[in-house]
Amino acid sequence: MINFELDEDQQLIRDTVVSFARDEVRPHAREADEKGTIPAELVQKGWELGLVQSVIPEDLGGFGNAHSAITGAVVAEELAYGDLSIATHLLAPRLVTVPTLEFGSDALKKSVLPRFCGERFEAASAAVMEPRMDFDASAPATTLKRDGDDYLLSGEKCLVPLGNEARQFLVIASLANGTGAPHAQALLVDRETPGLTVGERERNMGLKALATTRITFDGCKIPREQLLDGNEAASARLANLWRVAQGAMAVGVARAAYDYARDYARDRRAFGQAIAQKQAIAFMLAEMAMEVDAMRLLVWEAAWRLDRHEDATREAHLAKRYTSDMALKITDNAVQVLGGHGYIRDHLVELFLRNARSFSMLEGLAIA
């Protein structure tokens, strides 16, 4: 039987992240969006919560907690409730640590994971998206070709979070083995690898506080030891962990928009009564509340299956698709509830709407 009840440790983590998102993240959301940057002090405070270090084994410097997709979904939702850009920035190092923990060799774990256990924020990221209309994460145009005992990596990635400061990247490329069809292969690439070029910061409609860049790989030589487990089950699990995390973030943004619109409707009065008492507004808010709960249930079902190491591809796909659609609908409804006020920057709902548009287009920005 599916059980979504959080244990004591998970509830403690949730309570901690809820307080941080409310007291630290949300107050910086507007200024970060306007200035296009996230305060270093805030990033450091987020690092000190131990959200990255928690699942790294104790003998490698971490806290030694078991990796859980449900815990990751809870953290992603609550941080995104505060602000999506800041949440993505704070969780970006997990794009390297979690895949290395789950799919890396013992030697790779010992080489990579300890650097994320220091006192200061360690930037890392994933290069998944590509600048082409027919992009498919399971069949990337970026190629990985055998070159003796090593590999050569060539291609271009876009929308790489923290690309301007990350020291290491998880990259998804197409690898051909013998005469078989190419398959998606995850690998780790150091920033200083010859042939790797980081482009200028991209200018996006949403996620304006999050620095994203293009990265070009021009025949980068990659030691075979930096390849992660490339079997079909591992690739599917990695993709599903992305989908769960982004679905959870969509829940957080949608819930933030609903709460903002609900509170506004309770306070805003017209013709002698709160507009929340108007039937059209009340029904819209009720539908938004139902959809937020439905979104979370889909995400948690996929996460629950991942924690049991079951095939969660169907559930993760449904969660990602549904939450992407609903986050956009709910944030748009929030703008409508506020009327003309929803369109101006005095209120956060316009920011929620711009950020929600990213969920239907982006892959690999977070991992559960």
C-alpha positions in Angstrom: 0.0 0.0 0.0 1.3 3.4 -0.9 2.2 5.4 2.2 3.0 9.1 2.0 3.4 9.8 5.7 6.7 11.5 6.4 8.9 10.0 9.1 10.3 12.0 12.0 13.5 13.0 10.2 11.7 13.9 7.0 9.2 16.1 9.0 12.1 17.8 10.7 13.8 18.5 7.3 10.5 19.8 6.0 9.9 22.1 8.9 13.5 23.5 8.6 13.1 24.2 4.9 9.6 25.7 5.4 11.1 28.2 7.9 14.0 29.0 5.6 11.9 29.5 2.5 9.5 31.8 4.4 12.0 33.8 6.4 15.0 34.0 4.1 14.1 33.0 0.5 10.7 34.7 -0.1 11.8 38.2 1.2 14.6 38.2 -1.4 12.5 36.9 -4.4 11.6 40.2 -5.9 14.9 41.9 -5.5 16.8 38.9 -6.8 14.5 38.8 -9.9 15.0 42.6 -10.5 18.7 42.6 -10.1 19.3 39.2 -11.7 21.5 37.9 -8.9 21.1 36.0 -5.6 22.8 37.4 -2.5 25.9 35.3 -1.6 24.9 35.4 2.1 21.6 33.7 1.2 23.3 31.0 -0.8 25.7 30.3 2.1 22.8 30.1 4.5 21.1 27.6 2.2 24.3 25.6 2.0 24.5 25.4 5.8 21.1 23.6 5.9 23.0 20.6 4.6 20.6 19.8 1.8 23.5 18.7 -0.5 25.7 17.1 2.1 23.0 15.1 3.8 23.1 12.0 1.5 26.9 11.9 1.1 28.3 9.0 3.1 30.0 9.8 6.5 33.3 8.3 5.4 33.4 10.9 2.5 32.5 13.8 4.8 28.7 13.9 4.6 25.9 13.2 7.0 25.3 9.7 5.8 21.5 9.9 5.4 19.8 7.5 2.9 18.9 9.1 -0.4 15.1 9.5 -0.7 13.2 10.8 -3.7 10.3 11.8 -1.5 12.6 13.8 0.8 14.1 15.5 -2.2 10.6 16.3 -3.5 9.6 17.8 -0.2 12.7 20.0 -0.1 12.3 21.0 -3.8 8.6 22.0 -3.3 9.2 24.1 -0.2 12.2 25.9 -1.6 10.4 26.7 -4.8 7.5 28.0 -2.7 9.9 30.7 -1.6 11.3 31.3 -5.1 12.1 29.1 -8.0 15.3 30.8 -9.1 16.8 30.7 -5.6 15.7 27.1 -5.1 17.3 26.0 -8.4 20.5 27.7 -7.5 20.7 26.2 -4.0 20.0 22.7 -5.2 22.2 22.8 -8.3 25.1 20.9 -6.7 22.8 17.9 -6.2 22.8 17.6 -10.0 26.3 16.2 -9.6 26.3 14.6 -6.1 23.1 12.5 -6.4 24.0 10.9 -9.8 27.5 10.3 -8.6 26.2 8.7 -5.4 23.7 6.5 -7.3 25.6 5.6 -10.5 29.3 6.4 -10.0 32.0 4.0 -9.3 33.6 3.8 -5.8 36.7 5.6 -7.1 34.6 8.4 -8.7 32.6 8.8 -5.4 35.8 9.2 -3.4 37.2 11.7 -6.0 34.1 13.9 -6.4 31.8 13.8 -3.3 34.2 15.0 -0.6 34.5 18.4 -2.3 30.9 19.0 -1.5 31.3 18.6 2.2 33.2 21.8 3.0 31.9 24.8 4.8 31.4 27.0 1.7 28.9 26.6 -1.1 30.3 24.4 -3.9 28.8 25.2 -7.3 28.1 22.4 -9.7 25.5 21.8 -12.4 24.1 19.7 -15.2 24.3 20.3 -18.9 21.2 18.6 -20.4 19.3 21.0 -22.7 20.4 21.7 -26.2 19.7 24.7 -28.5 17.6 22.9 -31.1 13.9 22.5 -31.8 13.9 18.7 -31.8 15.8 18.3 -28.6 15.2 14.9 -26.8 17.0 14.2 -23.6 17.1 10.5 -24.4 18.8 11.2 -27.8 21.0 14.2 -27.4 22.9 15.7 -30.3 26.0 16.0 -28.1 28.2 13.0 -28.9 30.7 10.9 -26.9 33.1 8.8 -29.1 35.6 6.3 -28.0 39.2 7.4 -28.4 41.5 4.6 -27.1 41.0 4.3 -23.4 39.3 7.7 -23.2 36.3 9.4 -24.9 35.9 12.6 -27.0 33.0 14.8 -26.1 31.6 17.3 -28.7 28.4 19.4 -28.8 26.6 22.4 -27.3 24.4 22.7 -24.3 22.2 25.6 -23.2 20.3 26.8 -20.1 23.0 25.4 -17.9 22.3 26.7 -14.3 25.4 28.1 -12.6 27.4 27.5 -15.7 29.4 30.6 -15.0 30.7 29.4 -11.7 30.3 25.6 -11.5 33.5 23.6 -11.2 31.9 20.3 -12.4 29.1 19.4 -14.8 27.0 16.3 -15.3 26.6 16.1 -19.1 24.2 13.9 -21.1 25.6 12.8 -24.5 24.9 10.1 -27.1 27.3 7.2 -27.0 27.5 4.6 -29.7 28.7 1.2 -28.6 29.8 -0.9 -31.6 27.1 -1.3 -34.2 24.2 -0.7 -31.8 22.1 2.4 -31.7 23.5 5.3 -29.7 22.1 5.7 -26.2 22.1 8.5 -23.7 25.2 8.4 -21.4 25.8 10.5 -18.3 29.3 11.6 -17.5 31.1 14.1 -15.3 33.2 16.9 -16.9 35.5 19.2 -15.0 35.3 22.9 -15.8 39.1 23.1 -16.7 38.8 20.3 -19.3 40.5 21.5 -22.5 37.9 22.3 -25.2 35.2 23.3 -22.8 34.0 26.8 -23.3 31.4 28.6 -21.2 29.4 31.3 -23.0 27.8 34.5 -21.8 24.9 34.5 -19.5 21.5 33.9 -21.2 18.6 36.4 -20.9 15.5 34.5 -20.1 11.8 35.4 -19.7 11.6 33.8 -16.2 14.2 32.5 -13.7 15.8 35.9 -14.1 17.8 35.6 -10.8 19.3 32.3 -11.9 22.4 32.5 -14.0 22.2 30.2 -17.0 24.7 29.9 -19.8 25.6 27.9 -23.0 28.5 25.5 -22.9 30.4 24.2 -25.9 32.4 21.0 -25.9 35.0 20.8 -28.7 36.6 17.4 -28.6 37.0 17.3 -24.8 39.0 14.3 -23.7 37.1 12.5 -21.0 38.7 9.6 -19.0 36.5 6.5 -19.0 36.4 6.7 -15.1 34.2 9.8 -15.4 31.4 7.9 -17.1 28.4 6.9 -14.8 26.5 3.7 -15.1 25.0 3.8 -18.6 22.6 0.9 -18.6 19.0 1.4 -19.5 17.6 1.1 -16.0 20.1 3.7 -14.6 19.4 6.2 -17.4 15.6 5.8 -16.8 16.0 6.3 -13.1 18.2 9.4 -13.6 15.6 11.0 -15.9 12.8 10.1 -13.5 14.6 11.7 -10.6 14.8 14.9 -12.7 11.1 14.8 -13.5 10.1 14.3 -9.9 12.2 17.2 -8.7 10.9 19.6 -11.3 7.4 18.4 -10.7 7.8 19.1 -7.0 9.1 22.6 -7.8 6.1 23.2 -10.0 3.9 22.3 -7.0 5.8 24.8 -4.9 5.3 27.6 -7.4 1.6 26.8 -8.0 1.0 26.6 -4.2 2.7 30.0 -3.8 0.5 31.6 -6.4 -2.6 30.0 -5.0 -1.8 31.2 -1.4 -1.0 34.7 -2.7 -4.2 35.0 -4.7 -6.4 33.5 -1.8 -5.0 36.0 0.7 -5.4 38.9 -1.7 -9.0 37.9 -2.4 -9.8 37.8 1.3 -8.4 41.3 1.9 -9.5 43.0 -1.3 -13.0 44.5 -1.0 -15.4 45.6 -3.7 -19.0 46.7 -3.3 -18.9 46.1 0.4 -17.5 42.6 0.5 -14.3 40.6 0.0 -13.9 39.5 -3.6 -13.3 36.0 -2.3 -17.0 35.9 -1.6 -17.8 36.4 -5.3 -18.8 33.1 -6.8 -16.5 33.3 -9.8 -13.5 34.0 -7.6 -14.4 31.5 -5.0 -14.8 28.7 -7.6 -11.5 29.6 -9.2 -9.7 29.5 -5.9 -11.3 26.1 -5.0 -10.2 24.6 -8.3 -6.6 25.9 -7.8 -6.5 24.3 -4.3 -7.7 21.0 -5.7 -5.1 21.0 -8.5 -2.2 21.8 -6.1 -3.1 18.7 -4.1 -3.5 16.6 -7.2 -0.1 17.7 -8.5 1.6 16.8 -5.2 0.0 13.3 -5.1 1.3 12.5 -8.6 4.8 13.7 -7.7 4.8 11.7 -4.5 3.6 8.5 -6.1 6.5 8.6 -8.6 8.9 9.5 -5.8 7.5 6.6 -3.6 8.2 4.1 -6.5 11.7 5.5 -7.0 12.4 5.0 -3.3 11.3 1.4 -3.6 13.6 1.1 -6.7 10.6 0.2 -8.9 10.1 1.4 -12.5 8.5 4.8 -12.1 8.8 6.0 -15.7 5.0 6.2 -16.3 4.3 7.9 -13.0 7.2 10.4 -13.4 6.2 11.3 -16.9 2.6 11.9 -15.8 3.7 13.9 -12.9 6.1 16.1 -15.0 3.5 16.7 -17.7 0.6 17.4 -15.3 2.5 19.6 -13.0 3.9 21.6 -15.9 0.5 22.3 -17.3 -1.2 23.0 -14.0 1.6 25.3 -12.7 1.1 27.6 -15.7 -2.7 27.4 -15.3 -2.7 28.2 -11.6 -0.2 31.0 -11.8 -2.3 32.5 -14.7 -5.4 32.2 -12.6 -3.6 34.0 -9.7 -2.9 36.9 -12.0 -6.6 37.0 -13.0 -7.7 37.0 -9.3 -5.7 40.1 -8.8 -7.0 41.7 -11.9 -4.9 44.7 -13.0 -2.8 44.4 -9.9 -1.7 41.0 -11.1 0.1 42.4 -14.1 2.3 44.9 -12.2 5.5 44.2 -10.3 4.0 45.3 -7.0 2.7 41.8 -6.6 4.6 38.5 -7.0 2.0 36.7 -9.1 3.5 38.0 -12.3 6.9 36.6 -11.3 5.3 33.2 -10.4 3.7 33.2 -13.9 6.9 33.9 -15.7 8.8 31.3 -13.7 6.0 28.7 -14.2 6.4 28.9 -18.0 9.8 27.2 -17.7 8.5 23.9 -16.5 7.0 22.8 -19.9 10.3 23.6 -21.7 13.2 22.7 -19.4 14.9 19.4 -18.5 17.5 18.6 -15.9 17.4 21.7 -13.7 16.9 19.8 -10.5 17.1 16.3 -9.1 15.2 14.6 -6.2 
